[in-house]
Amino acid sequence: MERAIAMAQKSRSEGGIPIGSVLVRNGELLAEGHNKRVQELNPILHGEMDCLNNAGRIGSFAGTTIYSTLMPCYMCAGTIVQFKIKKVIVGESRTFEGAREFMESHGVEVIDLDLPECVNMMEDFIEKNPKLWNEDIGEL
């Protein structure tokens, strides 16, 4: 999760939304990414999507775990389910409920660490950038 948090901080330092993600298998980092919607003007480049894109063609995603600083949205959750990633560990879901029930209903184990660092990072961002945040979550 530390690496996902670092990726979220990187996104924020670039003027983007502070959400980071990493993909791990057997303790080995396969890929990392962060939300790049602002930086690349790409509406679907959420943290998880960037991470999975950076993983490239790894064949099967069996045995992988994806970490995200924030509970995945339905778009990212759909990709997680499609790729048969069976475990998602999130930093928090207080600021965004996301698609936990959807993932769990498809056999994905979801662990919410409820980390104050992740909550504070998102609360600060949302307070300072409400329009950008609402755009990201489709609430404009």
N, C-alpha and C positions, 0 to 999 in steps of 0.2 A: 504494500500500500504506500510505503514511503516513496517509491518511484512514481506511482500514479499521482501523488500529491505534488511531487516535483514537476511533473508534466503539466498539471493544472496551473501551477505558479508560472511556468514558462508561457502558457497561453495568455495568462493575465498580463505578464510583462510585455507581450506582443500586442496588447490592446484587445485581446480576445476574451472569451468566456472561460473562467477558470474551472475546467473539467478535464481531468486526465485519466488515462486508462493504460493498463498493461496486460499482456497475455503471457501466461506462464504454463509450462508443462514440466512436471517432476522437478520443480525448483529452478528450472532454467527459463530465463527471460527470452521469450520468442519475439515479442514486438512491444512497442509503446506508441502512444499517440496522445493527442489532446484536441480539444474542440478548436476547429479552424474555420468556423463559419464566417467570422469577421475577416480574418487574415486572407482567406482564399475566395471570399464571396461565394461560398458554396453552402447552400441551405441544408445539405444532408451530412456535412462533415463534422458530426458530433465526435466526442472523444473516443467512444467505443468504435465508431465507424473508421476513424483515422487509424486507430490501433490495428484493427482487423485488416484494413487496407495495407498497412505497413508489414503485416505478417506475410502477405503475399500468398502464393500457392504452396501451402504446407501439407497438402493432401488432407488427411483427416484432422479434425479438431478434437478427436477423442482424447480424453485425459487432460484437456486444457482447463484452466481456470482464468476467467477474466476479472480483473480488479478495476473498479471505477470509483472515482471520488464521489459520485452522485448516482442515485438509483437510475438505471437506464430507462429511457422513454420507450414508447411502444415500437418506434422504428428500430432502435438499437436492440430491444428485447426480441423483436421478430427475427433479426439477423442472428442473435445468439441462439434462438430456438432452431432456426434453419440450419445453422452450422453444427448443431448438436453439442454445444458447449454446455456441460452439465453443472457447472458451479460458477456463481457470480458472487464476488465479495465487494460490498460497497462501503464507502466512507460514511455516507449519511443519506437519509431520505426525509428529513424534517422539512427542508426547503422545497423539495419536489418529490411527491409520492411515487411517481413513475409507474412502471408496469410489473411490479413484484408479483401480483396475483396471476397475471398472464404467464409469466415465466414459470412460476411454481405449478400452474395447471398443465404445463408441458414438460414436467419432470426436471426442471432446473432447481438446484438447491441455491437459495439466496440467503446470504449472511450479511446483515446490516450491522456494521461496527459502531455506528452512531458516534463518530469521532468529532469532538469539539472543534478540532482544527479544520475539518471539512465543513462543518456547519458554519463556523465563523467566516470562513473564506467565502462561502456562497451568500450568507446574509449581508456581508459587506458589499459584495458585488451587486446583489439585487437592489440594495438601498441606493447605491450610487448610479446604477444603470437599469432602472426599471423598464424602459422602453426596449432596450436590447434584450433583456431577459425575457420579456413577454413575447418578443419576436422569436426567440430561440424555442420557447415551449408552445408556440402556436396560439398565443392568447391575444394577439393584436387585433 
